[in-house]
Amino acid sequence: MLLDIPSWTAVLLTLTTSTTILISRDWRALLGALALQYLAAFWLVTRHLPLAMGSVKLIAGWMSVAVLGMTRINLTPVEDRDQDRFYPRGSAFRLLLMGIVILVSAGSAPRIEAAIPGMGLPVIAAGLLLVGAGLAQLGVTNDLLRVTLALLSILAGFEILYAAVESAILVTGLLAAVNLGLGVVGSYLMTAGSVPLIAPEDEE
């Protein structure tokens, strides 16, 4: 399993995209990283699920990325501002958080593999990285796009882990629907948050 180069490459891609989502301020880079993240998740999920079921997860994830991207690109420059107001906001602090996530994942993965044999270290490591990075993102941001990406990352990590222990078609479909639902809800909230409740001419 340690010589499973494609799977460990997917884990490395997961680490890279999670770090990018955590520290980048460019929404295009965020959505691009999420799309690559779904590609890595697709490869790891297909280690335990048929290709068709894994493709459902990939397509649902990319559709969520497309919905969020189309919404974000239509926001005006005033609405396109950084709403991230939590402190500290520096990249060094976020890299430190990601380092903690990596250490926890590296320490927990062998123990989980020993407790549940057959899941595979790459699958466990990638799942823990995504869940941990998503939780870290939720703790340092209040921007709607970032929150949505964090929730999608946590769900992707859960799907990777869950696919290793359960291969029900119904559950796969429900998780794909949840992915799409999160994308649509996040898109709606971004649009709703950009519309003023009171028009300037009505303030008198």
Backbone as JSON, one array per atom type, in Angstrom:
{
  "sequence": "MLLDIPSWTAVLLTLTTSTTILISRDWRALLGALALQYLAAFWLVTRHLPLAMGSVKLIAGWMSVAVLGMTRINLTPVEDRDQDRFYPRGSAFRLLLMGIVILVSAGSAPRIEAAIPGMGLPVIAAGLLLVGAGLAQLGVTNDLLRVTLALLSILAGFEILYAAVESAILVTGLLAAVNLGLGVVGSYLMTAGSVPLIAPEDEE",
  "N": [[0.83, -1.21, 0.0], [2.03, 1.21, 0.65], [3.48, 1.69, -1.61], [1.71, 2.48, -3.47], [1.57, 4.49, -5.79], [-0.16, 6.17, -7.5], [-2.38, 6.64, -5.75], [-1.18, 7.89, -3.53], [-0.27, 10.12, -4.85], [-2.71, 11.34, -5.37], [-3.38, 11.95, -2.74], [-1.4, 13.85, -2.18], [-2.19, 15.81, -4.0], [-4.64, 16.43, -2.86], [-3.75, 17.56, -0.43], [-2.39, 19.82, -1.43], [-4.46, 21.26, -2.74], [-6.21, 21.71, -0.61], [-4.67, 23.34, 1.06], [-4.39, 25.54, -0.64], [-7.06, 26.44, -0.83], [-7.37, 27.25, 1.78], [-5.58, 29.4, 2.16], [-5.56, 31.11, -0.08], [-6.68, 34.17, -1.67], [-7.92, 34.67, -4.0], [-10.81, 34.17, -5.76], [-11.06, 32.67, -8.06], [-8.86, 30.96, -8.0], [-9.59, 29.53, -5.74], [-11.91, 28.12, -6.56], [-10.85, 26.66, -8.68], [-9.02, 25.06, -7.29], [-10.82, 23.58, -5.76], [-12.11, 22.12, -7.79], [-9.98, 20.48, -8.69], [-9.61, 19.14, -6.33], [-11.89, 17.56, -6.18], [-11.29, 15.86, -8.27], [-9.11, 14.41, -7.26], [-10.44, 13.22, -5.1], [-12.24, 11.64, -6.51], [-10.53, 9.71, -7.67], [-9.61, 8.37, -5.36], [-11.99, 7.46, -4.25], [-12.83, 5.62, -6.15], [-11.22, 3.5, -5.58], [-12.61, 1.84, -3.95], [-15.19, 1.82, -4.86], [-17.3, 1.17, -7.76], [-16.44, 2.43, -11.05], [-18.5, 3.92, -12.27], [-20.09, 4.8, -10.1], [-18.23, 6.35, -8.73], [-17.87, 8.3, -10.64], [-20.26, 9.68, -10.51], [-19.99, 11.13, -8.15], [-17.87, 12.79, -8.88], [-18.94, 14.28, -11.04], [-21.11, 15.54, -9.77], [-19.72, 17.11, -7.93], [-18.21, 18.81, -9.64], [-20.31, 20.11, -10.9], [-21.31, 21.6, -8.75], [-19.13, 23.31, -8.37], [-19.26, 24.7, -10.8], [-21.75, 26.03, -10.55], [-21.24, 27.71, -8.34], [-19.15, 29.2, -9.42], [-20.34, 30.53, -11.63], [-22.14, 32.14, -10.28], [-20.43, 33.74, -8.7], [-18.92, 35.12, -10.6], [-20.72, 36.86, -11.63], [-21.14, 38.79, -9.75], [-20.93, 42.22, -8.78], [-18.11, 44.56, -8.78], [-18.19, 45.89, -6.28], [-19.53, 44.07, -4.71], [-17.73, 42.09, -4.78], [-15.85, 42.05, -2.83], [-13.46, 41.25, -0.23], [-14.77, 39.55, 2.42], [-13.78, 38.5, 4.67], [-13.34, 38.63, 7.97], [-12.24, 37.7, 10.29], [-9.77, 37.4, 12.89], [-6.51, 36.18, 13.73], [-5.61, 36.91, 10.28], [-3.53, 36.3, 8.63], [-1.38, 34.65, 6.2], [0.59, 33.06, 7.31], [-0.46, 32.24, 9.76], [-2.58, 30.66, 8.87], [-1.21, 28.7, 7.47], [0.05, 27.52, 9.62], [-2.19, 26.42, 10.91], [-2.86, 24.54, 8.93], [-0.63, 22.94, 9.08], [-1.01, 21.78, 11.6], [-3.29, 20.28, 11.06], [-2.2, 18.45, 9.23], [-0.37, 17.08, 10.86], [-2.1, 15.9, 12.75], [-3.62, 14.28, 11.05], [-1.64, 12.6, 9.97], [-0.85, 11.26, 12.27], [-3.18, 9.98, 13.05], [-4.08, 8.38, 10.93], [-2.61, 5.81, 10.63], [-3.52, 4.52, 12.96], [-6.29, 4.35, 12.57], [-6.29, 2.74, 10.3], [-5.28, 0.41, 11.41], [-7.36, -0.23, 13.11], [-9.53, -0.51, 11.39], [-9.07, -2.52, 9.09], [-8.16, -2.61, 5.6], [-9.16, -0.27, 4.54], [-7.14, 1.42, 3.64], [-4.21, 3.36, 3.74], [-3.75, 5.75, 2.1], [-6.41, 6.52, 1.45], [-7.54, 7.0, 3.98], [-5.83, 9.01, 4.95], [-6.25, 11.11, 3.07], [-9.0, 11.59, 3.42], [-9.09, 12.46, 6.13], [-7.47, 14.73, 5.93], [-9.02, 16.42, 4.28], [-11.36, 16.75, 5.82], [-10.26, 17.9, 8.15], [-9.01, 20.23, 7.12], [-11.25, 21.56, 6.12], [-12.69, 22.07, 8.49], [-10.85, 23.75, 9.75], [-10.93, 25.89, 7.99], [-13.58, 26.77, 8.36], [-13.3, 27.8, 10.88], [-11.91, 30.2, 10.63], [-13.06, 32.04, 8.93], [-15.72, 34.08, 7.61], [-16.72, 34.52, 5.18], [-19.03, 33.94, 2.61], [-18.55, 32.36, 0.29], [-16.17, 31.03, 0.97], [-17.0, 29.65, 3.24], [-18.88, 27.92, 2.11], [-17.18, 26.41, 0.43], [-15.63, 25.22, 2.39], [-17.5, 23.56, 3.68], [-18.13, 21.86, 1.54], [-15.65, 20.65, 1.21], [-15.37, 19.26, 3.62], [-17.49, 17.47, 3.33], [-16.59, 16.07, 1.07], [-14.33, 14.81, 2.12], [-15.57, 13.17, 4.02], [-17.04, 11.53, 2.27], [-14.99, 10.14, 0.95], [-13.95, 8.59, 3.05], [-16.26, 7.21, 3.82], [-16.92, 5.76, 1.56], [-15.14, 3.71, 1.65], [-16.14, 1.92, 3.46], [-18.79, 1.48, 2.92], [-20.9, 0.79, 0.21], [-23.35, 1.46, -0.91], [-25.72, 2.17, -3.42], [-27.85, 3.99, -3.14], [-27.04, 5.64, -1.02], [-24.82, 6.83, -2.2], [-26.07, 8.33, -4.21], [-27.61, 10.06, -2.61], [-25.61, 11.51, -1.27], [-24.43, 12.78, -3.44], [-26.55, 14.42, -4.16], [-26.63, 16.05, -1.89], [-24.2, 17.39, -2.18], [-24.74, 18.93, -4.52], [-26.86, 20.4, -3.51], [-25.64, 21.93, -1.48], [-23.97, 23.52, -3.08], [-25.9, 24.98, -4.55], [-27.32, 26.29, -2.48], [-25.24, 27.8, -1.31], [-24.65, 29.44, -3.51], [-27.07, 30.83, -3.77], [-27.14, 32.23, -1.31], [-24.91, 33.88, -1.58], [-25.77, 35.52, -3.65], [-28.1, 36.63, -2.53], [-26.99, 37.97, -0.35], [-25.69, 40.03, -1.62], [-27.53, 41.86, -2.39], [-28.96, 44.89, -1.48], [-31.05, 45.47, 1.35], [-32.59, 47.74, 1.63], [-33.29, 50.14, -0.69], [-31.35, 52.98, -1.81], [-32.99, 55.25, -2.46], [-35.18, 54.8, -0.96], [-34.67, 55.34, 1.65], [-35.42, 57.65, 2.88]],
  "CA": [[0.0, 0.0, 0.0], [2.91, 2.37, 0.68], [4.0, 1.89, -2.96], [0.57, 2.83, -4.33], [1.95, 5.84, -6.19], [-1.3, 7.01, -7.9], [-3.19, 7.05, -4.61], [-0.44, 8.88, -2.75], [-0.29, 11.35, -5.65], [-4.01, 11.96, -5.1], [-3.28, 12.53, -1.39], [-0.6, 15.07, -2.32], [-3.06, 16.79, -4.65], [-5.6, 16.85, -1.84], [-3.06, 18.46, 0.48], [-2.12, 21.07, -2.14], [-5.7, 22.01, -2.97], [-6.75, 22.14, 0.69], [-3.86, 24.48, 1.48], [-4.74, 26.66, -1.51], [-8.37, 26.94, -0.42], [-7.26, 27.87, 3.09], [-4.77, 30.63, 2.2], [-5.71, 31.96, -1.26], [-7.71, 35.2, -1.63], [-8.49, 34.78, -5.35], [-11.91, 33.2, -5.83], [-10.82, 31.76, -9.18], [-7.95, 29.92, -7.5], [-10.34, 28.7, -4.8], [-12.78, 27.2, -7.29], [-9.98, 25.74, -9.41], [-8.51, 24.09, -6.33], [-11.91, 22.67, -5.4], [-12.32, 21.2, -8.91], [-8.91, 19.49, -8.62], [-9.85, 18.35, -5.13], [-12.87, 16.54, -6.53], [-10.62, 14.88, -9.12], [-8.37, 13.53, -6.35], [-11.42, 12.43, -4.35], [-12.77, 10.65, -7.45], [-9.58, 8.59, -7.78], [-9.56, 7.62, -4.11], [-13.28, 6.79, -4.06], [-12.91, 4.47, -7.05], [-10.48, 2.36, -5.02], [-13.56, 0.97, -3.26], [-16.48, 1.85, -5.55], [-17.21, 1.07, -9.22], [-16.12, 3.68, -11.75], [-19.72, 4.69, -12.51], [-20.49, 5.45, -8.86], [-17.26, 7.4, -8.48], [-18.12, 9.38, -11.61], [-21.39, 10.47, -10.01], [-19.45, 12.07, -7.18], [-17.05, 13.77, -9.6], [-19.82, 15.16, -11.81], [-21.86, 16.38, -8.82], [-18.79, 18.1, -7.4], [-17.9, 19.8, -10.66], [-21.51, 20.93, -11.1], [-21.34, 22.57, -7.66], [-18.1, 24.31, -8.69], [-19.78, 25.52, -11.9], [-22.81, 26.89, -10.02], [-20.61, 28.75, -7.54], [-18.37, 30.05, -10.3], [-21.23, 31.39, -12.4], [-22.68, 33.14, -9.37], [-19.37, 34.67, -8.27], [-18.46, 35.95, -11.71], [-21.76, 37.85, -11.92], [-21.19, 39.81, -8.71], [-20.29, 43.48, -9.16], [-16.87, 44.79, -8.03], [-18.45, 46.25, -4.88], [-19.92, 42.85, -4.02], [-16.63, 41.14, -4.93], [-14.82, 42.38, -1.85], [-13.13, 40.22, 0.75], [-15.58, 39.71, 3.61], [-13.15, 37.7, 5.71], [-13.05, 39.6, 9.02], [-11.71, 37.07, 11.48], [-8.37, 37.72, 13.19], [-5.62, 36.7, 12.69], [-5.95, 36.53, 8.92], [-2.31, 36.15, 7.85], [-1.11, 33.35, 5.59], [1.42, 32.27, 8.22], [-1.36, 31.61, 10.73], [-3.35, 29.6, 8.2], [-0.28, 27.6, 7.22], [0.21, 26.84, 10.91], [-3.37, 25.58, 11.07], [-2.76, 23.4, 8.02], [0.39, 22.05, 9.64], [-1.64, 21.01, 12.68], [-4.17, 19.3, 10.4], [-1.34, 17.42, 8.65], [0.17, 16.27, 11.96], [-3.18, 15.09, 13.31], [-3.98, 13.26, 10.05], [-0.55, 11.62, 9.88], [-0.85, 10.45, 13.49], [-4.42, 9.21, 13.2], [-4.31, 7.45, 9.81], [-2.2, 4.42, 10.92], [-4.37, 3.93, 14.01], [-7.57, 3.99, 11.96], [-6.03, 1.59, 9.42], [-5.15, -0.78, 12.25], [-8.66, -0.56, 13.68], [-10.43, -0.9, 10.3], [-8.18, -2.94, 7.99], [-8.71, -2.65, 4.26], [-9.5, 1.05, 4.03], [-5.98, 1.93, 2.93], [-3.66, 4.59, 4.31], [-4.03, 6.95, 1.3], [-7.82, 6.9, 1.58], [-7.75, 7.56, 5.31], [-5.09, 10.27, 5.05], [-6.93, 12.13, 2.28], [-10.26, 11.92, 4.08], [-8.82, 13.25, 7.33], [-6.97, 16.03, 5.51], [-10.13, 17.24, 3.8], [-12.23, 17.11, 6.94], [-9.54, 18.82, 9.02], [-8.83, 21.52, 6.44], [-12.55, 22.2, 6.07], [-13.0, 22.59, 9.82], [-9.97, 24.9, 9.97], [-11.47, 27.0, 7.19], [-14.78, 27.28, 9.03], [-12.92, 28.52, 12.09], [-11.19, 31.45, 10.4], [-13.69, 32.85, 7.89], [-17.17, 34.25, 7.56], [-17.07, 34.77, 3.79], [-19.98, 32.92, 2.19], [-17.93, 31.43, -0.64], [-15.22, 30.2, 1.7], [-17.76, 28.74, 4.11], [-19.44, 26.88, 1.24], [-16.09, 25.53, 0.03], [-15.23, 24.43, 3.56], [-18.51, 22.51, 3.86], [-17.96, 20.9, 0.45], [-14.42, 19.89, 1.48], [-15.67, 18.31, 4.7], [-18.33, 16.42, 2.76], [-15.75, 15.25, 0.2], [-13.53, 13.95, 2.99], [-16.46, 12.14, 4.56], [-17.37, 10.6, 1.2], [-13.83, 9.28, 0.72], [-13.88, 7.62, 4.14], [-17.47, 6.39, 3.85], [-16.9, 4.85, 0.42], [-14.31, 2.55, 1.98], [-16.86, 0.99, 4.35], [-20.18, 1.3, 2.45], [-20.97, 1.01, -1.25], [-24.76, 1.48, -1.31], [-26.0, 3.11, -4.51], [-28.75, 5.02, -2.64], [-26.24, 6.59, -0.24], [-24.02, 7.58, -3.16], [-26.95, 9.31, -4.83], [-27.98, 11.07, -1.62], [-24.45, 12.37, -1.04], [-24.3, 13.64, -4.62], [-27.59, 15.44, -4.05], [-26.22, 16.99, -0.85], [-23.18, 18.23, -2.81], [-25.41, 19.9, -5.37], [-27.65, 21.28, -2.65], [-24.73, 22.9, -0.85], [-23.57, 24.47, -4.1], [-27.02, 25.86, -4.87], [-27.59, 27.14, -1.32], [-24.16, 28.77, -1.22], [-24.84, 30.39, -4.6], [-28.21, 31.69, -3.43], [-26.79, 33.12, -0.21], [-24.01, 34.91, -2.1], [-26.59, 36.46, -4.41], [-28.98, 37.35, -1.6], [-26.18, 38.86, 0.47], [-25.19, 41.15, -2.41], [-28.66, 42.76, -2.69], [-29.31, 45.68, -0.3], [-32.43, 45.3, 1.8], [-33.29, 49.01, 1.45], [-32.7, 50.92, -1.77], [-30.99, 54.32, -1.35], [-34.06, 56.21, -2.6], [-36.25, 54.48, -0.02], [-34.2, 55.53, 3.01], [-35.98, 58.89, 3.43]],
  "C": [[0.86, 1.26, 0.0], [3.45, 2.69, -0.7], [2.9, 2.22, -3.96], [0.74, 4.28, -4.78], [0.76, 6.68, -6.65], [-2.14, 7.51, -6.73], [-2.48, 8.08, -3.75], [-0.3, 10.2, -3.52], [-1.6, 12.09, -5.45], [-4.03, 12.59, -3.71], [-2.5, 13.84, -1.43], [-1.41, 16.18, -2.99], [-4.11, 17.32, -3.69], [-4.98, 17.84, -0.87], [-2.82, 19.83, -0.17], [-3.38, 21.91, -2.31], [-6.3, 22.51, -1.66], [-5.99, 23.36, 1.21], [-4.19, 25.72, 0.66], [-6.07, 27.28, -1.1], [-8.28, 27.68, 0.91], [-6.57, 29.23, 3.04], [-5.01, 31.58, 1.03], [-6.84, 32.97, -1.07], [-8.37, 35.4, -3.0], [-9.57, 33.72, -5.51], [-11.74, 32.24, -7.0], [-9.9, 30.62, -8.77], [-8.68, 28.98, -6.55], [-11.19, 27.67, -5.54], [-11.97, 26.21, -8.12], [-9.42, 24.67, -8.51], [-9.59, 23.1, -5.92], [-12.18, 21.67, -6.52], [-11.24, 20.11, -8.92], [-9.08, 18.58, -7.41], [-10.86, 17.24, -5.41], [-12.26, 15.47, -7.44], [-9.83, 13.89, -8.27], [-9.33, 12.64, -5.56], [-12.01, 11.33, -5.24], [-11.83, 9.44, -7.55], [-9.59, 7.73, -6.52], [-10.86, 6.86, -3.85], [-13.38, 5.54, -4.93], [-12.01, 3.32, -6.62], [-11.43, 1.36, -4.37], [-14.92, 0.91, -3.94], [-16.28, 1.66, -7.05], [-16.99, 2.44, -9.85], [-17.37, 4.54, -11.95], [-20.17, 5.44, -11.26], [-19.52, 6.56, -8.49], [-17.46, 8.58, -9.41], [-19.27, 10.26, -11.18], [-20.89, 11.53, -9.03], [-18.65, 13.16, -7.87], [-17.93, 14.77, -10.34], [-20.61, 16.09, -10.89], [-20.96, 17.47, -8.25], [-18.48, 19.19, -8.4], [-19.12, 20.68, -10.98], [-21.64, 21.98, -9.99], [-20.32, 23.68, -7.89], [-18.61, 25.25, -9.78], [-20.85, 26.49, -11.41], [-22.2, 28.04, -9.21], [-19.82, 29.73, -8.41], [-19.24, 31.01, -11.09], [-21.85, 32.48, -11.53], [-21.63, 34.19, -9.01], [-18.94, 35.61, -9.38], [-19.47, 37.05, -12.05], [-21.9, 38.9, -10.83], [-20.45, 41.06, -9.17], [-19.01, 43.66, -8.36], [-17.09, 45.16, -6.58], [-18.79, 45.01, -4.08], [-18.78, 41.85, -3.98], [-15.52, 41.38, -3.92], [-14.6, 41.21, -0.9], [-13.92, 40.47, 2.03], [-15.0, 38.95, 4.81], [-12.67, 38.62, 6.83], [-12.5, 38.96, 10.29], [-10.23, 37.4, 11.65], [-7.77, 36.57, 13.99], [-5.93, 36.12, 11.32], [-4.71, 36.23, 8.07], [-2.14, 34.74, 7.3], [-0.3, 32.45, 6.52], [0.55, 31.54, 9.25], [-2.13, 30.46, 10.1], [-2.46, 28.42, 7.84], [-0.01, 26.82, 8.5], [-0.98, 25.92, 11.18], [-3.29, 24.34, 10.18], [-1.7, 22.42, 8.5], [-0.15, 21.18, 10.77], [-2.54, 19.93, 12.11], [-3.34, 18.14, 9.84], [-0.82, 16.5, 9.75], [-0.9, 15.36, 12.55], [-3.56, 13.96, 12.35], [-2.91, 12.17, 9.97], [-0.51, 10.71, 11.11], [-2.06, 9.54, 13.61], [-4.59, 8.14, 12.14], [-3.84, 6.03, 10.11], [-3.07, 3.75, 11.97], [-5.73, 3.51, 13.44], [-7.41, 2.79, 11.04], [-5.89, 0.3, 10.22], [-6.5, -1.21, 12.82], [-9.64, -1.05, 12.62], [-9.57, -1.31, 9.11], [-8.91, -2.92, 6.64], [-9.08, -1.29, 3.69], [-8.36, 1.63, 3.2], [-5.51, 3.26, 3.5], [-3.91, 5.83, 3.44], [-5.45, 7.45, 1.44], [-8.06, 7.58, 2.92], [-7.08, 8.93, 5.43], [-5.79, 11.39, 4.29], [-8.24, 12.55, 2.93], [-10.07, 12.8, 5.3], [-8.3, 14.64, 6.97], [-8.1, 16.95, 5.07], [-11.04, 17.68, 4.94], [-11.54, 18.14, 7.84], [-9.36, 20.19, 8.4], [-10.16, 22.28, 6.36], [-12.95, 22.8, 7.41], [-12.13, 23.8, 10.15], [-10.47, 26.12, 9.21], [-12.7, 27.61, 7.84], [-14.43, 28.11, 10.25], [-12.3, 29.87, 11.86], [-11.85, 32.34, 9.35], [-15.17, 32.99, 8.13], [-17.63, 34.62, 6.16], [-17.93, 33.61, 3.27], [-19.37, 31.9, 1.24], [-16.99, 30.49, 0.07], [-15.92, 29.2, 2.61], [-18.34, 27.59, 3.28], [-18.36, 25.9, 0.8], [-15.63, 24.66, 1.19], [-16.21, 23.27, 3.79], [-18.39, 21.44, 2.77], [-16.71, 20.05, 0.66], [-14.66, 18.85, 2.58], [-16.51, 17.15, 4.16], [-17.52, 15.5, 1.85], [-14.88, 14.3, 1.02], [-14.36, 12.83, 3.6], [-16.79, 11.09, 3.5], [-16.23, 9.63, 0.93], [-13.76, 8.19, 1.79], [-15.08, 6.67, 4.11], [-17.49, 5.37, 2.71], [-16.1, 3.6, 0.72], [-15.03, 1.52, 2.84], [-18.28, 0.71, 3.88], [-20.25, 1.65, 0.97], [-22.41, 1.03, -1.75], [-24.99, 2.55, -2.37], [-26.88, 4.27, -4.01], [-27.97, 6.08, -1.87], [-25.38, 7.44, -1.16], [-24.85, 8.67, -3.83], [-27.34, 10.42, -3.87], [-26.83, 12.04, -1.36], [-24.21, 13.3, -2.22], [-25.34, 14.76, -4.59], [-27.24, 16.48, -3.0], [-25.14, 17.94, -1.39], [-23.81, 19.33, -3.66], [-26.23, 20.9, -4.54], [-26.8, 22.33, -1.97], [-24.28, 23.96, -1.85], [-24.66, 25.47, -4.41], [-27.32, 26.81, -3.72], [-26.51, 28.21, -1.16], [-24.28, 29.85, -2.29], [-25.98, 31.36, -4.28], [-27.86, 32.69, -2.34], [-25.83, 34.21, -0.67], [-24.8, 35.96, -2.87], [-27.47, 37.28, -3.49], [-28.2, 38.34, -0.75], [-25.66, 40.07, -0.28], [-26.27, 42.16, -2.73], [-29.01, 43.56, -1.45], [-30.78, 45.52, 0.05], [-33.25, 46.56, 1.56], [-32.59, 49.77, 0.34], [-32.41, 52.33, -1.27], [-32.14, 55.32, -1.42], [-35.2, 55.97, -1.61], [-35.89, 54.79, 1.42], [-34.81, 56.78, 3.66], [-37.25, 58.59, 4.24]]
}
